[in-house]
Amino acid sequence: MVRVFVGFFTTKRIQEAVEKIQAQSEGFIRGKWVEPQNFHMTFQFIGEVEQEKLIDLLKSLQETAKGLKPVKVKYRGLGVFPNVDRARVLWIGVADGYRQLIDMARSIVRANRQIGIRDEGKPFQPHVTICRIKEYDKKALKNLLRQYENTSFGEDLVDRIALIKSSLTSVGPIYTVIEEFYLNG
């Protein structure tokens, strides 16, 4: 069994901003900050898959990628999941390209459903996770979110999707690209 997801690794452009946010929130957010090489967008979390099923999954993604167009995205704003009262994830959002990324995720989920891969059922919201929150001060977090609500964090060209293996370790996840597919659309 292999733990996998379909995603896109962002460029390192947001790293500087994340370091600034991390330093600024040191006194009121305790958690696991994402390593810069792990900044990514998840289009579909799949979970544990048998080795034999990987071939079908790779074929499905290869076919899907042929029909998708690259998307120019602009990162903007900070947010939390599930909400500010129970914040567990701090993320950078997407302004331009938002709708196209949702359509892209839907295409991926639909294609993978054809080969028997069930979807999590959560609606896809384009974002890049920057911190897994353990403890926080609600008032200070609200101020941080307000301060960065219209901040631009750069842009990217989502021109490929990848099947990524996620190995959970005591120091955090290790992501390995199994295969990457360029978008042709």
C-alpha positions in Angstrom: 0.0 0.0 0.0 1.2 3.5 -0.9 -0.3 6.7 0.5 -0.8 9.2 -2.4 -2.4 12.4 -3.5 -2.6 14.4 -6.8 -1.0 17.8 -6.5 1.2 20.6 -7.8 4.3 21.8 -6.1 4.4 25.6 -5.9 7.5 27.6 -6.8 9.5 28.8 -3.8 8.3 32.4 -4.3 6.0 32.3 -1.3 8.8 31.2 1.0 9.9 34.7 2.0 6.4 35.7 2.9 5.8 32.5 4.9 9.0 33.1 6.9 7.8 36.6 7.7 4.4 35.3 8.8 6.0 32.6 10.9 8.3 35.1 12.7 5.4 37.5 13.2 3.1 34.8 14.7 5.7 33.1 16.9 4.1 34.4 20.1 0.6 33.1 19.3 0.7 30.2 16.9 2.2 26.9 17.9 2.3 24.2 15.2 4.3 22.5 12.5 5.3 24.9 9.7 5.5 23.3 6.2 9.0 23.0 4.8 9.5 25.3 1.7 10.1 22.3 -0.5 6.8 20.8 0.5 4.6 23.8 -0.5 1.9 22.4 -2.7 -1.7 22.4 -3.7 -3.6 19.1 -3.3 -6.2 18.5 -6.1 -7.3 15.1 -4.7 -6.2 13.3 -1.6 -6.4 9.6 -2.4 -4.9 7.9 0.6 -3.7 4.3 0.7 -3.6 2.6 -2.7 -2.5 -0.9 -3.6 0.6 -1.1 -5.8 -1.4 -2.6 -8.7 -3.9 0.2 -8.7 -1.1 2.8 -9.2 -0.8 1.8 -12.9 -4.5 2.6 -13.4 -4.1 5.8 -11.5 -1.1 6.9 -13.5 -2.9 6.2 -16.8 -5.9 8.1 -15.6 -3.8 11.1 -14.7 -1.9 11.0 -18.0 -5.2 11.0 -19.9 -6.7 13.8 -17.8 -3.6 16.0 -18.1 -3.9 15.9 -21.9 -7.3 17.7 -21.6 -6.3 20.3 -19.1 -5.0 23.8 -19.8 -2.2 25.4 -17.7 -3.6 27.9 -15.2 -1.9 31.2 -14.1 -2.6 31.7 -10.4 -2.0 34.6 -8.1 -1.7 33.8 -4.4 -3.6 36.2 -2.1 -4.7 36.3 1.5 -4.4 34.0 4.5 -7.1 31.7 5.8 -7.7 28.8 8.2 -9.5 25.4 8.1 -12.0 24.6 9.4 -12.6 28.1 10.9 -11.1 30.6 13.2 -12.8 29.0 16.3 -11.2 25.6 15.6 -8.2 26.5 13.4 -6.1 23.5 12.5 -4.5 24.6 9.2 -3.2 28.0 8.2 -3.1 28.6 4.4 -2.3 31.0 1.6 -5.3 31.4 -0.8 -5.7 31.8 -4.5 -7.2 34.9 -6.2 -6.7 34.7 -10.0 -7.1 31.2 -11.4 -9.4 30.1 -8.5 -12.3 28.9 -10.7 -10.0 27.1 -13.2 -8.3 25.2 -10.4 -11.7 24.0 -9.1 -12.5 22.8 -12.6 -9.1 21.1 -12.8 -9.7 19.3 -9.5 -13.2 18.2 -10.6 -11.7 16.7 -13.8 -9.1 14.8 -11.8 -11.7 13.4 -9.3 -14.1 12.5 -12.1 -11.4 10.6 -14.1 -10.2 8.8 -10.9 -13.8 7.8 -10.0 -13.9 5.9 -13.3 -11.2 3.6 -12.1 -12.8 3.1 -8.7 -11.1 5.8 -6.6 -13.5 7.4 -4.2 -13.2 11.1 -3.5 -13.1 12.5 0.1 -16.3 14.3 -0.4 -14.9 17.7 0.8 -15.3 20.5 -1.7 -11.9 21.5 -3.2 -10.7 25.0 -2.1 -7.5 26.1 -3.8 -4.9 26.9 -1.2 -1.3 26.2 -0.1 -1.0 24.9 3.5 1.8 26.7 5.4 1.2 25.6 9.0 -0.6 22.8 10.8 -1.8 24.5 14.0 -1.6 22.9 17.4 -2.4 25.9 19.7 -3.2 29.5 19.0 -4.5 32.8 20.4 -7.8 33.4 18.6 -7.7 37.2 18.8 -4.1 37.4 17.6 -4.9 34.9 14.8 -8.0 37.0 13.7 -5.7 40.1 13.5 -3.2 38.2 11.4 -5.8 37.0 9.0 -7.2 40.6 8.7 -3.7 42.0 8.2 -3.0 39.7 5.3 -6.5 39.4 3.8 -5.6 41.3 0.6 -1.8 40.6 0.5 -0.5 39.3 -2.7 2.1 36.4 -2.4 3.2 36.2 -6.0 2.1 34.0 -8.9 2.6 30.6 -10.4 1.8 28.7 -13.6 0.1 25.4 -12.8 1.3 23.6 -15.9 1.5 20.1 -14.5 0.0 17.7 -12.1 1.8 15.0 -10.2 1.0 11.7 -8.4 2.8 12.2 -5.1 3.7 9.6 -2.5 3.3 10.9 1.1 5.4 9.1 3.7 4.5 10.1 7.3 7.4 10.4 9.6 8.0 11.7 13.2 9.6 14.8 11.7 6.8 15.4 9.2 5.7 14.1 5.8 8.2 13.3 3.1 6.8 13.8 -0.4 8.1 12.0 -3.4 6.9 12.6 -6.9 5.9 9.2 -8.5 5.1 10.7 -11.9 4.5 14.2 -13.2 2.2 15.0 -16.2 2.4 18.3 -18.1 -0.9 19.9 -19.1 -1.6 20.1 -22.8 -5.1 21.6 -23.1 
